[in-house]
Amino acid sequence: PSRGLLDSLDYLELVSEGEDLHLIAEGLKSGLWIQADSVEDYWGLWLAQLDTMLPMPSIERLLVSVTDPEIIPRLLRQFPRLDRLSVYLDEEAFETSDEFQLVLRSLYSVLEEADPVVCPQLQEFDLQVYMVPPERVAPAAFVEMVKARQAHGHPLDAVILDVNYGIEGVEGFE
């Protein structure tokens, strides 16, 4: 019975930050919610092996927010049917700005891969970044990733880069 539940899920929301993990999966007639805390302050190993514990081959839509640069590539390789990907990053969730940059580079790099193409059915990509100056999102690298997918024969139909620096980042506002 649990196999049928996992096979019916088509949406996954995964938020990992420090000790907290929130995993919400939904399908037409089913759902799964996991909320947990880790004393080790690290979910990387668990998430890298998610498909061995909770295989969800039917996932088509993924919303992910993580602070570990190794998680995103491993995670995206687990969902070959993914057609919509939303990534939410808040720089305040990272210990250093270098860690934020590593996650961005990791995300762009895995989506540029040509052999094999990660998420070959991906049509929509939405990157939402909060509390980061626009230049720190590496817009040129973002554009190169989009071009690479096009060159590999797996173009994106919809691409959204939403950078919200906040009102405190605008000159004249305190």
N, C-alpha and C positions, 0 to 999 in steps of 0.2 A: 504493500500500500504506500509506503513512503517513497518508493521509486516513482510511482505515478504522480505523486505530489511534486517531486523535484523536476520531473520531465515536463510538467505543465506550466512551470514558472517562465515568464518572459521578460520580467523587469527586475533589476537588482539595484538597490541603493546601498552603497558601502561607504561608511565614514569611519576612518581610523585616525585617532589623534592621541598620542601619548598612551595613557592607560585605557582609554575608552574605545570600544568598538560597537558600532551599530550596523547591523545587516538586516535589511528589509527586502524581501523578495515577494513578488506578486505575480499571479497568473489569473486567467479568466475565472477559475473556480477555486483558487487556493491561494495561500499566502504563508509566509514564514517570517518570523521576527526573532532576531538574536541580538541581545544587548548584553555586553560583558565588560568586565574590567580585568586588567592584567597587572600583576604585581611587577612583572619584569619591564613594564612600560614599552613593550614592543610586540607588534602583531605581524611583523614581516614573515616569519617562518610559517605561521598558521595560514596567512592569506596566500602565500606562495603555493600552498598545498590544498587550497580550498576545493579544487575539483576532485581530489581524492577522497575528501570527507563528505562534501555536499555537491556532487556533480549536478550541474544545471545546464545541460546541453542546449536547452531551448531559449536561453537568455538572448534577447534581441536589443534590449535597452539597458544601459548601465549609467548610473550616476555615481561617481567616485570622488572621495576627498580623502587623501592620505598625505602623510608627511615623510614617508620613507621612499627614497628614489628607486629602490629595488622592487617595490611592490607593484607599481603600475605595469612595467613590462611583463612580469610574471602573471599578473592578473589578466591583462588583455589577451595573452596567448591562450587563456582558458575558455574564451568565448568566441569561437569561430563564426557563429551566426550573428554576432553583434552588428546592428545596423545604425544604432544611435548611441553616441557616447557624450556624456556631459561630465566635465571635470571641474570641480570647485576647489580653489586654493585661496587660503587666507594667510598672508605672510605672517600675521600675528601668531599663527599656530606653530610656526617654525622657530627653533631656537636661534638660528642665525639666518642671515639673508643668503649666505652661501648654500645652505640646505634647501632653501626655496629654489634657487637657481638649478641645483642638482635635480630636483623633481621635474622642473620644466624641461631641462635637457633630456632627461630620461623619457619623458612623455613624447617629446618631438622625435627623438631618436627611434623609439620603438614603432611609431606610426610611419616613419620613413623607410623602414626595412623593406627590402625587395625580395629576399629569398629566405624563408617564405614571407609573403605579405601578411602582416598581422591584421586581424579583423578585415578579411578581404571583402566582406559585404557591407562595410561601414559606409553609410551615406551621409549622416549628419554628425558633425563634431561641434561641440559647444564648450568653450573654455571660459570660465568665469573666475576672475581674479580680483580679490579685494585687498584694499589697503596697500597697494603696490603702485609706485609711479609707472606710467605706461611704458617708459623706455626699459624698465627692468623685466618686462614680459618677453623681451627679445622678439619683437615683431618680425624682424627679418628672418629669424630661425623658424618662426611660425609659418611664414609665407613659403619658405623652402620646404617645410614638411608637406604643405598642401601641394606644392609643385611636384614633389617626389612621388606622392600618391598618384597624381595625374600621369606622370611619366611611367609608372609601373602598371598602368591600365586599371587602377582602382581609384578613380576620382571621387571626391566628395561632392555631393549635391548641395549641401548647406553647411556653411562654416560661420561660426559666431565667435568672436573674440570680444568679450565684455570685460573691460578694465574699469573698475570702480575704485578710484583713489580716495574717495571720501571728500567731504567739504573742507576738512582741515588741510587738504593738499592743494587747495585753490588759493592763490595769492589774494589777500585782502579779507579772508575769512579766518577767524581765530577758533 
